Amino acid sequence: MLEAFKVILVSAMPISELRGGIPLALYFGYSPLESYVLAFIGNLIPIPFLLIFLDKIEELMRRIYAFGRIYDRIVNRVEKKKNVVEKYGYFGLTLFVAIPLPITGAWTAALLAFLLRMNIAKAVMYIAIGIAIAGIIVTLASLGIVNIAYLNMSNSTILSLISIGSFLMPTTSSSLSLML
């Protein structure tokens, strides 16, 4: 039980997210499915709270000079990554989170959604789908099924991952216009 809490906690942290939670869970002896579920839950837990309270957190951080500078640095880094989200809308959040590389996790996507003033409920849903896809990739990589160097994935594999994400997306004309 303590190990499960540790996995959830590591997965909820902004640097490690599920990229650290899944290997930790496997190390603790959890099955790949249990590892995936624990890390997914842990990675998703902070996202709605971030989206709801980020304006208050920003206000608080700006009151303290040192934290304000740190926050500004983080925002500047994140704004360099927002072109994907601006181009593809909510689906861009999924793409941004789905590929588990540094500075492309759920925390960063939440900050992007906040900066772009996206709908909180939709942002959580699309970030959750990205977490789910990233969790599959990290689980497979942790098991040695997928090469850790994601750059070795073929274009067809990348397109398959994107099509999995688009299969999970609503396909009404209004939602398509939001994605594009």
N, C-alpha and C positions, 0 to 999 in steps of 0.2 A: 504493500500500500504506500509506503514511504517512497519507493522507487517511482511509482506512478505519479505521485505529487511532484517529484523532482523532474520527471519528463515533461509534465504539463508546465511547470515553472520555467524550465529551459526553453521550451517551445513558445512561451509567452513573452520572452525577453526580446528586445528589438534587434540585437546583433545576431543571436543564434537562430531564433525562430525554429521552425521545424527542421531546418538543416542541421541543427544540433540535437534536437529532441529525438528524432527517429534513430540515429546511430546510438544515442544513449539508451533508448528503450531496448534496442536489439542487444546492446551490451549487458543490460540488466536481465536478459533472458526472455523478454516478451516476444511473442510471435510477430511476424511482419504485419499482420492485420492489426493486432493490438497496438503495436508501435505506431502504426499509421493513425489509428483512431485517437490515441492519447495525444500525439503531437498535433494532429488537426485541431482537436478541442483546445489544446493549450495555445496554439497560434491564433485561433479565432477569438478567444475570450476577450483580449484587450481591444479589439478593433471597434466594436460598437461604442465602447466607452471613450476611446480616442476621438472618434468622429463626433460624439455628442459634446465632449468637454474640451476639445482642442482649442476653441476660442478662449475659454477661461484659462487654460494652461498657458497659451500664448500671452495673454494679458499679465498673468502672474510672472512669467519669465522675463517679460520686458521691464518689469518694475525693478528687477535686480540686474545691474549692469552686466556682470559676468555671464549670467544665464542668458540675457538678451543677446549678447554677442555669440554665444554658442548656438542659440536658436537660429540666429541669422545665418550662421555658417551652414547649419543643417538645411534650412530653407533654400539657400543658394545652391547647394548640391542637388537637392530634390528638384528644383526648378529646371535644372539642366536635363532632367530625365522626363519631364512632363510632355514632351512632343508625342510620345506614343499614346498617352492618354488623351491628349487633345485631338489627335488624329482619329482614333477609334472610339472615343467616348467611353462608356462604361465597359465595353468589351476590352478596351485598352487597359483598364485596371486588371482584368483577368490575365491578359498577356503579360503585363508587367510583373505580376506575382507568380505566374505559372513557371517561369524559367528561373530556377533557384540560383541566382548569382548574387554576389554582394551588392547591396543597395537596391535590390529589387524585390524586397519582401512585402509582407502585409502592412507593417508599420509605415514604410515609405509610401505605399499605395494609399493608406489612410491619410497621410499628410497631403499627398497629391489631391485626393478627393476633397479634402478640406480647403486647400488653396484654390481649387477650381470650383468651389461651392457646389459640389454635386449633391444630389439627394442622398441622405444618409442610408435609408433602407436599401436603395438600389446599390449603393456603393458597397455596403456590407455583403450583399448577395454576390456581386461580381468578384469581390475580394475573396469570399469563401470558395468560390469555384476555382479561382487561381490557387488558393491554398491547397485545395483538393488535388489539382493537377501537379503542383510542385511536390506534394506529399508522395504521389505515385512515383515521380521521377527520383526523389531522394531515397525512397524505400528501395526501388530497383537498383539504384547506384550503391546503396549501402549493402545490398545483397550480392553485388558484383555482377548483376545482370545487365546493367547499363554502364558503359564506361563513364568514369567520373568526369572526364574531359568532355563536356557537353558539345564542344565544338566538333567532335567526331561523329555526331549524329548526322544522318543523311537528311537531305531536304524532305524526303518522303516521311521520315519519322517526325520531323518538326511539323509538317503539314498535318500529319495524323493527330498530333497533340492539339494543334489548333482546331481541327475539325471536331475532336472530342469536346473541346470547350464550346464550340459553336453549336454542337448538338444539344448541350445543356442549356443554351440560351433560348429565351422566348423568340418566336419568329413572327410576331405581328409587325405590320408595316410601321407602326409608331415606334416600336422598340428597335427596329432596324435603322430608322433614321437617327435614333440616339446613339447607336453603335457606330454609325458612319459619320 
